[in-house]
Amino acid sequence: MSAEAERCRREIAEIEALLLVGHPDVEGLCMALSDWWTELRLIEQEVGLESGAEKQNRRRIAEPGGGED
């Protein structure tokens, strides 16, 4: 795994942890989370990597109503 991809994963994990403990800036953290996920996808596309879980998540979100929980 590239250093850039690893950094994205660390940032994503930190943001998710902040959301789970109830950080008040939910909107800002969600925007940052979206940015880091986008960056990770771009990096993985450059090197031709994408895990099965990420493919499944991308397909789920792309389905009608898939982004809603």
mmCIF file as Biopython writes it, N, C-alpha, C and O atoms, coordinates in Angstrom:
data_model
#
loop_
_atom_site.group_PDB
_atom_site.id
_atom_site.type_symbol
_atom_site.label_atom_id
_atom_site.label_alt_id
_atom_site.label_comp_id
_atom_site.label_asym_id
_atom_site.label_entity_id
_atom_site.label_seq_id
_atom_site.pdbx_PDB_ins_code
_atom_site.Cartn_x
_atom_site.Cartn_y
_atom_site.Cartn_z
_atom_site.occupancy
_atom_site.B_iso_or_equiv
_atom_site.auth_seq_id
_atom_site.auth_asym_id
_atom_site.pdbx_PDB_model_num
ATOM 1   N N  . MET A ? 1  ? 0.852   -1.176 0.000   1.0 0.0 1  A 1 
ATOM 2   C CA . MET A ? 1  ? 0.000   0.000  0.000   1.0 0.0 1  A 1 
ATOM 3   C C  . MET A ? 1  ? 0.898   1.240  0.000   1.0 0.0 1  A 1 
ATOM 4   O O  . MET A ? 1  ? 1.910   1.288  0.700   1.0 0.0 1  A 1 
ATOM 5   N N  . SER A ? 2  ? 0.520   2.218  -0.779  1.0 0.0 2  A 1 
ATOM 6   C CA . SER A ? 2  ? 1.335   3.430  -0.879  1.0 0.0 2  A 1 
ATOM 7   C C  . SER A ? 2  ? 1.214   4.271  0.392   1.0 0.0 2  A 1 
ATOM 8   O O  . SER A ? 2  ? 0.248   4.166  1.148   1.0 0.0 2  A 1 
ATOM 9   N N  . ALA A ? 3  ? 2.226   5.104  0.597   1.0 0.0 3  A 1 
ATOM 10  C CA . ALA A ? 3  ? 2.215   6.000  1.758   1.0 0.0 3  A 1 
ATOM 11  C C  . ALA A ? 3  ? 1.037   6.962  1.681   1.0 0.0 3  A 1 
ATOM 12  O O  . ALA A ? 3  ? 0.445   7.313  2.701   1.0 0.0 3  A 1 
ATOM 13  N N  . GLU A ? 4  ? 0.701   7.387  0.461   1.0 0.0 4  A 1 
ATOM 14  C CA . GLU A ? 4  ? -0.422  8.317  0.303   1.0 0.0 4  A 1 
ATOM 15  C C  . GLU A ? 4  ? -1.740  7.652  0.685   1.0 0.0 4  A 1 
ATOM 16  O O  . GLU A ? 4  ? -2.574  8.262  1.354   1.0 0.0 4  A 1 
ATOM 17  N N  . ALA A ? 5  ? -1.926  6.413  0.264   1.0 0.0 5  A 1 
ATOM 18  C CA . ALA A ? 5  ? -3.150  5.680  0.602   1.0 0.0 5  A 1 
ATOM 19  C C  . ALA A ? 5  ? -3.214  5.437  2.104   1.0 0.0 5  A 1 
ATOM 20  O O  . ALA A ? 5  ? -4.278  5.550  2.711   1.0 0.0 5  A 1 
ATOM 21  N N  . GLU A ? 6  ? -2.082  5.107  2.695   1.0 0.0 6  A 1 
ATOM 22  C CA . GLU A ? 6  ? -2.051  4.879  4.137   1.0 0.0 6  A 1 
ATOM 23  C C  . GLU A ? 6  ? -2.414  6.150  4.898   1.0 0.0 6  A 1 
ATOM 24  O O  . GLU A ? 6  ? -3.132  6.090  5.896   1.0 0.0 6  A 1 
ATOM 25  N N  . ARG A ? 7  ? -1.927  7.296  4.438   1.0 0.0 7  A 1 
ATOM 26  C CA . ARG A ? 7  ? -2.284  8.562  5.090   1.0 0.0 7  A 1 
ATOM 27  C C  . ARG A ? 7  ? -3.787  8.802  5.004   1.0 0.0 7  A 1 
ATOM 28  O O  . ARG A ? 7  ? -4.410  9.205  5.987   1.0 0.0 7  A 1 
ATOM 29  N N  . CYS A ? 8  ? -4.372  8.556  3.833   1.0 0.0 8  A 1 
ATOM 30  C CA . CYS A ? 8  ? -5.821  8.726  3.683   1.0 0.0 8  A 1 
ATOM 31  C C  . CYS A ? 8  ? -6.569  7.851  4.678   1.0 0.0 8  A 1 
ATOM 32  O O  . CYS A ? 8  ? -7.518  8.300  5.319   1.0 0.0 8  A 1 
ATOM 33  N N  . ARG A ? 9  ? -6.138  6.600  4.805   1.0 0.0 9  A 1 
ATOM 34  C CA . ARG A ? 9  ? -6.811  5.678  5.731   1.0 0.0 9  A 1 
ATOM 35  C C  . ARG A ? 9  ? -6.682  6.152  7.178   1.0 0.0 9  A 1 
ATOM 36  O O  . ARG A ? 9  ? -7.630  6.027  7.954   1.0 0.0 9  A 1 
ATOM 37  N N  . ARG A ? 10 ? -5.524  6.692  7.549   1.0 0.0 10 A 1 
ATOM 38  C CA . ARG A ? 10 ? -5.350  7.226  8.908   1.0 0.0 10 A 1 
ATOM 39  C C  . ARG A ? 10 ? -6.272  8.412  9.142   1.0 0.0 10 A 1 
ATOM 40  O O  . ARG A ? 10 ? -6.916  8.508  10.187  1.0 0.0 10 A 1 
ATOM 41  N N  . GLU A ? 11 ? -6.336  9.319  8.165   1.0 0.0 11 A 1 
ATOM 42  C CA . GLU A ? 11 ? -7.200  10.496 8.297   1.0 0.0 11 A 1 
ATOM 43  C C  . GLU A ? 11 ? -8.666  10.085 8.412   1.0 0.0 11 A 1 
ATOM 44  O O  . GLU A ? 11 ? -9.410  10.632 9.226   1.0 0.0 11 A 1 
ATOM 45  N N  . ILE A ? 12 ? -9.075  9.115  7.590   1.0 0.0 12 A 1 
ATOM 46  C CA . ILE A ? 12 ? -10.450 8.612  7.625   1.0 0.0 12 A 1 
ATOM 47  C C  . ILE A ? 12 ? -10.757 8.026  8.993   1.0 0.0 12 A 1 
ATOM 48  O O  . ILE A ? 12 ? -11.815 8.296  9.561   1.0 0.0 12 A 1 
ATOM 49  N N  . ALA A ? 13 ? -9.847  7.233  9.522   1.0 0.0 13 A 1 
ATOM 50  C CA . ALA A ? 13 ? -10.050 6.615  10.838  1.0 0.0 13 A 1 
ATOM 51  C C  . ALA A ? 13 ? -10.161 7.677  11.928  1.0 0.0 13 A 1 
ATOM 52  O O  . ALA A ? 13 ? -10.994 7.555  12.826  1.0 0.0 13 A 1 
ATOM 53  N N  . GLU A ? 14 ? -9.336  8.708  11.860  1.0 0.0 14 A 1 
ATOM 54  C CA . GLU A ? 14 ? -9.394  9.778  12.861  1.0 0.0 14 A 1 
ATOM 55  C C  . GLU A ? 14 ? -10.725 10.519 12.805  1.0 0.0 14 A 1 
ATOM 56  O O  . GLU A ? 14 ? -11.318 10.822 13.840  1.0 0.0 14 A 1 
ATOM 57  N N  . ILE A ? 15 ? -11.187 10.808 11.599  1.0 0.0 15 A 1 
ATOM 58  C CA . ILE A ? 15 ? -12.461 11.515 11.447  1.0 0.0 15 A 1 
ATOM 59  C C  . ILE A ? 15 ? -13.613 10.650 11.952  1.0 0.0 15 A 1 
ATOM 60  O O  . ILE A ? 15 ? -14.500 11.137 12.652  1.0 0.0 15 A 1 
ATOM 61  N N  . GLU A ? 16 ? -13.597 9.368  11.594  1.0 0.0 16 A 1 
ATOM 62  C CA . GLU A ? 16 ? -14.656 8.475  12.065  1.0 0.0 16 A 1 
ATOM 63  C C  . GLU A ? 16 ? -14.665 8.398  13.584  1.0 0.0 16 A 1 
ATOM 64  O O  . GLU A ? 16 ? -15.732 8.365  14.197  1.0 0.0 16 A 1 
ATOM 65  N N  . ALA A ? 17 ? -13.488 8.368  14.194  1.0 0.0 17 A 1 
ATOM 66  C CA . ALA A ? 17 ? -13.405 8.331  15.655  1.0 0.0 17 A 1 
ATOM 67  C C  . ALA A ? 17 ? -14.006 9.601  16.260  1.0 0.0 17 A 1 
ATOM 68  O O  . ALA A ? 17 ? -14.724 9.534  17.258  1.0 0.0 17 A 1 
ATOM 69  N N  . LEU A ? 18 ? -13.715 10.751 15.660  1.0 0.0 18 A 1 
ATOM 70  C CA . LEU A ? 18 ? -14.282 12.007 16.157  1.0 0.0 18 A 1 
ATOM 71  C C  . LEU A ? 18 ? -15.805 12.007 16.053  1.0 0.0 18 A 1 
ATOM 72  O O  . LEU A ? 18 ? -16.495 12.471 16.961  1.0 0.0 18 A 1 
ATOM 73  N N  . LEU A ? 19 ? -16.318 11.495 14.958  1.0 0.0 19 A 1 
ATOM 74  C CA . LEU A ? 19 ? -17.771 11.425 14.797  1.0 0.0 19 A 1 
ATOM 75  C C  . LEU A ? 19 ? -18.394 10.505 15.841  1.0 0.0 19 A 1 
ATOM 76  O O  . LEU A ? 19 ? -19.455 10.806 16.388  1.0 0.0 19 A 1 
ATOM 77  N N  . LEU A ? 20 ? -17.736 9.390  16.114  1.0 0.0 20 A 1 
ATOM 78  C CA . LEU A ? 20 ? -18.276 8.421  17.071  1.0 0.0 20 A 1 
ATOM 79  C C  . LEU A ? 20 ? -18.307 8.945  18.501  1.0 0.0 20 A 1 
ATOM 80  O O  . LEU A ? 20 ? -19.153 8.535  19.296  1.0 0.0 20 A 1 
ATOM 81  N N  . VAL A ? 21 ? -17.390 9.847  18.830  1.0 0.0 21 A 1 
ATOM 82  C CA . VAL A ? 21 ? -17.396 10.380 20.204  1.0 0.0 21 A 1 
ATOM 83  C C  . VAL A ? 21 ? -18.258 11.628 20.329  1.0 0.0 21 A 1 
ATOM 84  O O  . VAL A ? 21 ? -18.315 12.240 21.395  1.0 0.0 21 A 1 
ATOM 85  N N  . GLY A ? 22 ? -18.929 12.009 19.244  1.0 0.0 22 A 1 
ATOM 86  C CA . GLY A ? 22 ? -19.875 13.118 19.315  1.0 0.0 22 A 1 
ATOM 87  C C  . GLY A ? 22 ? -19.295 14.496 19.085  1.0 0.0 22 A 1 
ATOM 88  O O  . GLY A ? 22 ? -19.794 15.477 19.636  1.0 0.0 22 A 1 
ATOM 89  N N  . HIS A ? 23 ? -18.248 14.586 18.280  1.0 0.0 23 A 1 
ATOM 90  C CA . HIS A ? 23 ? -17.664 15.898 17.963  1.0 0.0 23 A 1 
ATOM 91  C C  . HIS A ? 23 ? -18.763 16.801 17.394  1.0 0.0 23 A 1 
ATOM 92  O O  . HIS A ? 23 ? -19.563 16.352 16.573  1.0 0.0 23 A 1 
ATOM 93  N N  . PRO A ? 24 ? -18.812 18.066 17.820  1.0 0.0 24 A 1 
ATOM 94  C CA . PRO A ? 24 ? -19.918 18.946 17.412  1.0 0.0 24 A 1 
ATOM 95  C C  . PRO A ? 24 ? -19.907 19.372 15.942  1.0 0.0 24 A 1 
ATOM 96  O O  . PRO A ? 24 ? -20.952 19.760 15.420  1.0 0.0 24 A 1 
ATOM 97  N N  . ASP A ? 25 ? -18.768 19.313 15.265  1.0 0.0 25 A 1 
ATOM 98  C CA . ASP A ? 25 ? -18.698 19.768 13.868  1.0 0.0 25 A 1 
ATOM 99  C C  . ASP A ? 25 ? -18.972 18.621 12.907  1.0 0.0 25 A 1 
ATOM 100 O O  . ASP A ? 25 ? -18.108 18.240 12.118  1.0 0.0 25 A 1 
ATOM 101 N N  . VAL A ? 26 ? -20.174 18.077 12.978  1.0 0.0 26 A 1 
ATOM 102 C CA . VAL A ? 26 ? -20.537 16.935 12.150  1.0 0.0 26 A 1 
ATOM 103 C C  . VAL A ? 26 ? -20.446 17.281 10.665  1.0 0.0 26 A 1 
ATOM 104 O O  . VAL A ? 26 ? -19.899 16.508 9.878   1.0 0.0 26 A 1 
ATOM 105 N N  . GLU A ? 27 ? -20.975 18.431 10.285  1.0 0.0 27 A 1 
ATOM 106 C CA . GLU A ? 27 ? -20.965 18.820 8.867   1.0 0.0 27 A 1 
ATOM 107 C C  . GLU A ? 27 ? -19.532 18.923 8.335   1.0 0.0 27 A 1 
ATOM 108 O O  . GLU A ? 27 ? -19.226 18.398 7.265   1.0 0.0 27 A 1 
ATOM 109 N N  . GLY A ? 28 ? -18.672 19.588 9.070   1.0 0.0 28 A 1 
ATOM 110 C CA . GLY A ? 28 ? -17.282 19.735 8.637   1.0 0.0 28 A 1 
ATOM 111 C C  . GLY A ? 28 ? -16.556 18.408 8.565   1.0 0.0 28 A 1 
ATOM 112 O O  . GLY A ? 28 ? -15.793 18.155 7.633   1.0 0.0 28 A 1 
ATOM 113 N N  . LEU A ? 29 ? -16.800 17.559 9.558   1.0 0.0 29 A 1 
ATOM 114 C CA . LEU A ? 29 ? -16.159 16.250 9.555   1.0 0.0 29 A 1 
ATOM 115 C C  . LEU A ? 29 ? -16.664 15.378 8.410   1.0 0.0 29 A 1 
ATOM 116 O O  . LEU A ? 29 ? -15.889 14.632 7.812   1.0 0.0 29 A 1 
ATOM 117 N N  . CYS A ? 30 ? -17.938 15.465 8.104   1.0 0.0 30 A 1 
ATOM 118 C CA . CYS A ? 30 ? -18.480 14.699 6.976   1.0 0.0 30 A 1 
ATOM 119 C C  . CYS A ? 30 ? -17.885 15.173 5.656   1.0 0.0 30 A 1 
ATOM 120 O O  . CYS A ? 30 ? -17.588 14.368 4.774   1.0 0.0 30 A 1 
ATOM 121 N N  . MET A ? 31 ? -17.716 16.475 5.530   1.0 0.0 31 A 1 
ATOM 122 C CA . MET A ? 31 ? -17.083 17.009 4.313   1.0 0.0 31 A 1 
ATOM 123 C C  . MET A ? 31 ? -15.636 16.510 4.211   1.0 0.0 31 A 1 
ATOM 124 O O  . MET A ? 31 ? -15.190 16.102 3.138   1.0 0.0 31 A 1 
ATOM 125 N N  . ALA A ? 32 ? -14.914 16.544 5.324   1.0 0.0 32 A 1 
ATOM 126 C CA . ALA A ? 32 ? -13.539 16.068 5.330   1.0 0.0 32 A 1 
ATOM 127 C C  . ALA A ? 32 ? -13.485 14.573 5.023   1.0 0.0 32 A 1 
ATOM 128 O O  . ALA A ? 32 ? -12.609 14.121 4.286   1.0 0.0 32 A 1 
ATOM 129 N N  . LEU A ? 33 ? -14.406 13.817 5.577   1.0 0.0 33 A 1 
ATOM 130 C CA . LEU A ? 33 ? -14.467 12.377 5.327   1.0 0.0 33 A 1 
ATOM 131 C C  . LEU A ? 33 ? -14.692 12.105 3.843   1.0 0.0 33 A 1 
ATOM 132 O O  . LEU A ? 33 ? -14.045 11.234 3.262   1.0 0.0 33 A 1 
ATOM 133 N N  . SER A ? 34 ? -15.594 12.839 3.244   1.0 0.0 34 A 1 
ATOM 134 C CA . SER A ? 34 ? -15.850 12.691 1.813   1.0 0.0 34 A 1 
ATOM 135 C C  . SER A ? 34 ? -14.601 13.018 0.999   1.0 0.0 34 A 1 
ATOM 136 O O  . SER A ? 34 ? -14.270 12.311 0.048   1.0 0.0 34 A 1 
ATOM 137 N N  . ASP A ? 35 ? -13.916 14.083 1.374   1.0 0.0 35 A 1 
ATOM 138 C CA . ASP A ? 35 ? -12.689 14.469 0.664   1.0 0.0 35 A 1 
ATOM 139 C C  . ASP A ? 35 ? -11.619 13.381 0.750   1.0 0.0 35 A 1 
ATOM 140 O O  . ASP A ? 35 ? -10.986 13.046 -0.251  1.0 0.0 35 A 1 
ATOM 141 N N  . TRP A ? 36 ? -11.418 12.830 1.956   1.0 0.0 36 A 1 
ATOM 142 C CA . TRP A ? 36 ? -10.380 11.810 2.120   1.0 0.0 36 A 1 
ATOM 143 C C  . TRP A ? 36 ? -10.739 10.528 1.385   1.0 0.0 36 A 1 
ATOM 144 O O  . TRP A ? 36 ? -9.862  9.880  0.814   1.0 0.0 36 A 1 
ATOM 145 N N  . TRP A ? 37 ? -12.033 10.147 1.388   1.0 0.0 37 A 1 
ATOM 146 C CA . TRP A ? 37 ? -12.440 8.960  0.640   1.0 0.0 37 A 1 
ATOM 147 C C  . TRP A ? 37 ? -12.228 9.168  -0.853  1.0 0.0 37 A 1 
ATOM 148 O O  . TRP A ? 37 ? -11.787 8.259  -1.557  1.0 0.0 37 A 1 
ATOM 149 N N  . THR A ? 38 ? -12.541 10.363 -1.332  1.0 0.0 38 A 1 
ATOM 150 C CA . THR A ? 38 ? -12.325 10.673 -2.750  1.0 0.0 38 A 1 
ATOM 151 C C  . THR A ? 38 ? -10.842 10.594 -3.086  1.0 0.0 38 A 1 
ATOM 152 O O  . THR A ? 38 ? -10.459 10.018 -4.104  1.0 0.0 38 A 1 
ATOM 153 N N  . GLU A ? 39 ? -10.019 11.171 -2.235  1.0 0.0 39 A 1 
ATOM 154 C CA . GLU A ? 39 ? -8.570  11.123 -2.451  1.0 0.0 39 A 1 
ATOM 155 C C  . GLU A ? 39 ? -8.068  9.681  -2.477  1.0 0.0 39 A 1 
ATOM 156 O O  . GLU A ? 39 ? -7.253  9.317  -3.325  1.0 0.0 39 A 1 
ATOM 157 N N  . LEU A ? 40 ? -8.553  8.871  -1.556  1.0 0.0 40 A 1 
ATOM 158 C CA . LEU A ? 40 ? -8.139  7.471  -1.519  1.0 0.0 40 A 1 
ATOM 159 C C  . LEU A ? 40 ? -8.541  6.741  -2.790  1.0 0.0 40 A 1 
ATOM 160 O O  . LEU A ? 40 ? -7.750  5.979  -3.347  1.0 0.0 40 A 1 
ATOM 161 N N  . ARG A ? 41 ? -9.765  6.968  -3.251  1.0 0.0 41 A 1 
ATOM 162 C CA . ARG A ? 41 ? -10.211 6.321  -4.495  1.0 0.0 41 A 1 
ATOM 163 C C  . ARG A ? 41 ? -9.349  6.743  -5.674  1.0 0.0 41 A 1 
ATOM 164 O O  . ARG A ? 41 ? -9.003  5.908  -6.510  1.0 0.0 41 A 1 
ATOM 165 N N  . LEU A ? 42 ? -8.995  8.016  -5.757  1.0 0.0 42 A 1 
ATOM 166 C CA . LEU A ? 42 ? -8.150  8.496  -6.846  1.0 0.0 42 A 1 
ATOM 167 C C  . LEU A ? 42 ? -6.773  7.836  -6.801  1.0 0.0 42 A 1 
ATOM 168 O O  . LEU A ? 42 ? -6.243  7.422  -7.831  1.0 0.0 42 A 1 
ATOM 169 N N  . ILE A ? 43 ? -6.207  7.742  -5.617  1.0 0.0 43 A 1 
ATOM 170 C CA . ILE A ? 43 ? -4.902  7.098  -5.465  1.0 0.0 43 A 1 
ATOM 171 C C  . ILE A ? 43 ? -4.982  5.641  -5.885  1.0 0.0 43 A 1 
ATOM 172 O O  . ILE A ? 43 ? -4.116  5.150  -6.609  1.0 0.0 43 A 1 
ATOM 173 N N  . GLU A ? 44 ? -6.021  4.947  -5.432  1.0 0.0 44 A 1 
ATOM 174 C CA . GLU A ? 44 ? -6.156  3.531  -5.758  1.0 0.0 44 A 1 
ATOM 175 C C  . GLU A ? 44 ? -6.407  3.315  -7.245  1.0 0.0 44 A 1 
ATOM 176 O O  . GLU A ? 44 ? -5.942  2.326  -7.812  1.0 0.0 44 A 1 
ATOM 177 N N  . GLN A ? 45 ? -7.128  4.220  -7.877  1.0 0.0 45 A 1 
ATOM 178 C CA . GLN A ? 45 ? -7.340  4.099  -9.317  1.0 0.0 45 A 1 
ATOM 179 C C  . GLN A ? 45 ? -6.032  4.274  -10.075 1.0 0.0 45 A 1 
ATOM 180 O O  . GLN A ? 45 ? -5.810  3.624  -11.097 1.0 0.0 45 A 1 
ATOM 181 N N  . GLU A ? 46 ? -5.169  5.148  -9.577  1.0 0.0 46 A 1 
ATOM 182 C CA . GLU A ? 46 ? -3.879  5.368  -10.226 1.0 0.0 46 A 1 
ATOM 183 C C  . GLU A ? 46 ? -3.038  4.101  -10.229 1.0 0.0 46 A 1 
ATOM 184 O O  . GLU A ? 46 ? -2.333  3.829  -11.201 1.0 0.0 46 A 1 
ATOM 185 N N  . VAL A ? 47 ? -3.104  3.335  -9.167  1.0 0.0 47 A 1 
ATOM 186 C CA . VAL A ? 47 ? -2.284  2.133  -9.067  1.0 0.0 47 A 1 
ATOM 187 C C  . VAL A ? 47 ? -3.082  0.864  -9.348  1.0 0.0 47 A 1 
ATOM 188 O O  . VAL A ? 47 ? -2.554  -0.243 -9.251  1.0 0.0 47 A 1 
ATOM 189 N N  . GLY A ? 48 ? -4.354  1.032  -9.697  1.0 0.0 48 A 1 
ATOM 190 C CA . GLY A ? 48 ? -5.185  -0.108 -10.065 1.0 0.0 48 A 1 
ATOM 191 C C  . GLY A ? 48 ? -5.610  -0.955 -8.881  1.0 0.0 48 A 1 
ATOM 192 O O  . GLY A ? 48 ? -5.848  -2.154 -9.031  1.0 0.0 48 A 1 
ATOM 193 N N  . LEU A ? 49 ? -5.707  -0.357 -7.718  1.0 0.0 49 A 1 
ATOM 194 C CA . LEU A ? 49 ? -6.109  -1.091 -6.519  1.0 0.0 49 A 1 
ATOM 195 C C  . LEU A ? 49 ? -7.478  -0.632 -6.061  1.0 0.0 49 A 1 
ATOM 196 O O  . LEU A ? 49 ? -7.802  0.555  -6.101  1.0 0.0 49 A 1 
ATOM 197 N N  . GLU A ? 50 ? -8.266  -1.584 -5.628  1.0 0.0 50 A 1 
ATOM 198 C CA . GLU A ? 50 ? -9.531  -1.261 -4.971  1.0 0.0 50 A 1 
ATOM 199 C C  . GLU A ? 50 ? -9.972  -2.536 -4.280  1.0 0.0 50 A 1 
ATOM 200 O O  . GLU A ? 50 ? -10.150 -3.568 -4.928  1.0 0.0 50 A 1 
ATOM 201 N N  . SER A ? 51 ? -10.144 -2.474 -2.999  1.0 0.0 51 A 1 
ATOM 202 C CA . SER A ? 51 ? -10.509 -3.664 -2.249  1.0 0.0 51 A 1 
ATOM 203 C C  . SER A ? 51 ? -11.948 -4.076 -2.564  1.0 0.0 51 A 1 
ATOM 204 O O  . SER A ? 51 ? -12.746 -3.266 -3.036  1.0 0.0 51 A 1 
ATOM 205 N N  . GLY A ? 52 ? -12.260 -5.310 -2.306  1.0 0.0 52 A 1 
ATOM 206 C CA . GLY A ? 52 ? -13.613 -5.801 -2.524  1.0 0.0 52 A 1 
ATOM 207 C C  . GLY A ? 52 ? -14.633 -5.046 -1.703  1.0 0.0 52 A 1 
ATOM 208 O O  . GLY A ? 52 ? -15.735 -4.774 -2.179  1.0 0.0 52 A 1 
ATOM 209 N N  . ALA A ? 53 ? -14.282 -4.702 -0.474  1.0 0.0 53 A 1 
ATOM 210 C CA . ALA A ? 53 ? -15.205 -3.951 0.383   1.0 0.0 53 A 1 
ATOM 211 C C  . ALA A ? 53 ? -15.479 -2.577 -0.197  1.0 0.0 53 A 1 
ATOM 212 O O  . ALA A ? 53 ? -16.614 -2.102 -0.161  1.0 0.0 53 A 1 
ATOM 213 N N  . GLU A ? 54 ? -14.449 -1.932 -0.732  1.0 0.0 54 A 1 
ATOM 214 C CA . GLU A ? 54 ? -14.641 -0.606 -1.311  1.0 0.0 54 A 1 
ATOM 215 C C  . GLU A ? 54 ? -15.491 -0.687 -2.574  1.0 0.0 54 A 1 
ATOM 216 O O  . GLU A ? 54 ? -16.322 0.189  -2.811  1.0 0.0 54 A 1 
ATOM 217 N N  . LYS A ? 55 ? -15.296 -1.724 -3.389  1.0 0.0 55 A 1 
ATOM 218 C CA . LYS A ? 55 ? -16.136 -1.906 -4.575  1.0 0.0 55 A 1 
ATOM 219 C C  . LYS A ? 55 ? -17.588 -2.103 -4.166  1.0 0.0 55 A 1 
ATOM 220 O O  . LYS A ? 55 ? -18.498 -1.517 -4.753  1.0 0.0 55 A 1 
ATOM 221 N N  . GLN A ? 56 ? -17.792 -2.942 -3.142  1.0 0.0 56 A 1 
ATOM 222 C CA . GLN A ? 56 ? -19.147 -3.207 -2.675  1.0 0.0 56 A 1 
ATOM 223 C C  . GLN A ? 56 ? -19.786 -1.932 -2.126  1.0 0.0 56 A 1 
ATOM 224 O O  . GLN A ? 56 ? -20.957 -1.664 -2.397  1.0 0.0 56 A 1 
ATOM 225 N N  . ASN A ? 57 ? -19.046 -1.159 -1.372  1.0 0.0 57 A 1 
ATOM 226 C CA . ASN A ? 57 ? -19.566 0.082  -0.811  1.0 0.0 57 A 1 
ATOM 227 C C  . ASN A ? 57 ? -19.918 1.061  -1.927  1.0 0.0 57 A 1 
ATOM 228 O O  . ASN A ? 57 ? -20.960 1.715  -1.872  1.0 0.0 57 A 1 
ATOM 229 N N  . ARG A ? 58 ? -19.062 1.165  -2.935  1.0 0.0 58 A 1 
ATOM 230 C CA . ARG A ? 58 ? -19.319 2.070  -4.050  1.0 0.0 58 A 1 
ATOM 231 C C  . ARG A ? 58 ? -20.580 1.643  -4.801  1.0 0.0 58 A 1 
ATOM 232 O O  . ARG A ? 58 ? -21.391 2.488  -5.181  1.0 0.0 58 A 1 
ATOM 233 N N  . ARG A ? 59 ? -20.749 0.342  -5.014  1.0 0.0 59 A 1 
ATOM 234 C CA . ARG A ? 59 ? -21.950 -0.144 -5.700  1.0 0.0 59 A 1 
ATOM 235 C C  . ARG A ? 59 ? -23.198 0.134  -4.872  1.0 0.0 59 A 1 
ATOM 236 O O  . ARG A ? 59 ? -24.232 0.525  -5.413  1.0 0.0 59 A 1 
ATOM 237 N N  . ARG A ? 60 ? -23.100 -0.071 -3.535  1.0 0.0 60 A 1 
ATOM 238 C CA . ARG A ? 60 ? -24.255 0.160  -2.662  1.0 0.0 60 A 1 
ATOM 239 C C  . ARG A ? 60 ? -24.687 1.612  -2.723  1.0 0.0 60 A 1 
ATOM 240 O O  . ARG A ? 60 ? -25.880 1.906  -2.792  1.0 0.0 60 A 1 
ATOM 241 N N  . ILE A ? 61 ? -23.734 2.511  -2.700  1.0 0.0 61 A 1 
ATOM 242 C CA . ILE A ? 61 ? -24.053 3.946  -2.732  1.0 0.0 61 A 1 
ATOM 243 C C  . ILE A ? 61 ? -24.636 4.337  -4.091  1.0 0.0 61 A 1 
ATOM 244 O O  . ILE A ? 61 ? -25.506 5.205  -4.166  1.0 0.0 61 A 1 
ATOM 245 N N  . ALA A ? 62 ? -24.162 3.702  -5.161  1.0 0.0 62 A 1 
ATOM 246 C CA . ALA A ? 62 ? -24.628 4.033  -6.505  1.0 0.0 62 A 1 
ATOM 247 C C  . ALA A ? 62 ? -26.049 3.541  -6.766  1.0 0.0 62 A 1 
ATOM 248 O O  . ALA A ? 62 ? -26.718 4.049  -7.666  1.0 0.0 62 A 1 
ATOM 249 N N  . GLU A ? 63 ? -26.522 2.559  -5.996  1.0 0.0 63 A 1 
ATOM 250 C CA . GLU A ? 63 ? -27.882 2.047  -6.184  1.0 0.0 63 A 1 
ATOM 251 C C  . GLU A ? 63 ? -28.899 3.096  -5.743  1.0 0.0 63 A 1 
ATOM 252 O O  . GLU A ? 63 ? -28.626 3.880  -4.834  1.0 0.0 63 A 1 
ATOM 253 N N  . PRO A ? 64 ? -30.073 3.113  -6.384  1.0 0.0 64 A 1 
ATOM 254 C CA . PRO A ? 64 ? -31.114 4.048  -5.947  1.0 0.0 64 A 1 
ATOM 255 C C  . PRO A ? 64 ? -31.426 3.868  -4.473  1.0 0.0 64 A 1 
ATOM 256 O O  . PRO A ? 64 ? -31.764 2.770  -4.029  1.0 0.0 64 A 1 
ATOM 257 N N  . GLY A ? 65 ? -31.311 4.946  -3.722  1.0 0.0 65 A 1 
ATOM 258 C CA . GLY A ? 65 ? -31.556 4.894  -2.286  1.0 0.0 65 A 1 
ATOM 259 C C  . GLY A ? 65 ? -30.447 4.244  -1.508  1.0 0.0 65 A 1 
ATOM 260 O O  . GLY A ? 65 ? -30.587 4.037  -0.302  1.0 0.0 65 A 1 
ATOM 261 N N  . GLY A ? 66 ? -29.325 3.905  -2.166  1.0 0.0 66 A 1 
ATOM 262 C CA . GLY A ? 66 ? -28.235 3.191  -1.527  1.0 0.0 66 A 1 
ATOM 263 C C  . GLY A ? 66 ? -27.466 3.981  -0.517  1.0 0.0 66 A 1 
ATOM 264 O O  . GLY A ? 66 ? -26.878 3.399  0.395   1.0 0.0 66 A 1 
ATOM 265 N N  . GLY A ? 67 ? -27.444 5.311  -0.644  1.0 0.0 67 A 1 
ATOM 266 C CA . GLY A ? 67 ? -26.696 6.121  0.304   1.0 0.0 67 A 1 
ATOM 267 C C  . GLY A ? 67 ? -27.450 6.407  1.573   1.0 0.0 67 A 1 
ATOM 268 O O  . GLY A ? 67 ? -26.916 7.037  2.486   1.0 0.0 67 A 1 
ATOM 269 N N  . GLU A ? 68 ? -28.705 5.945  1.649   1.0 0.0 68 A 1 
ATOM 270 C CA . GLU A ? 68 ? -29.524 6.208  2.825   1.0 0.0 68 A 1 
ATOM 271 C C  . GLU A ? 68 ? -29.469 5.031  3.769   1.0 0.0 68 A 1 
ATOM 272 O O  . GLU A ? 68 ? -29.463 3.880  3.330   1.0 0.0 68 A 1 
ATOM 273 N N  . ASP A ? 69 ? -29.427 5.301  5.051   1.0 0.0 69 A 1 
ATOM 274 C CA . ASP A ? 69 ? -29.458 4.220  6.053   1.0 0.0 69 A 1 
ATOM 275 C C  . ASP A ? 69 ? -30.720 4.279  6.849   1.0 0.0 69 A 1 
ATOM 276 O O  . ASP A ? 69 ? -30.928 3.453  7.738   1.0 0.0 69 A 1 
#
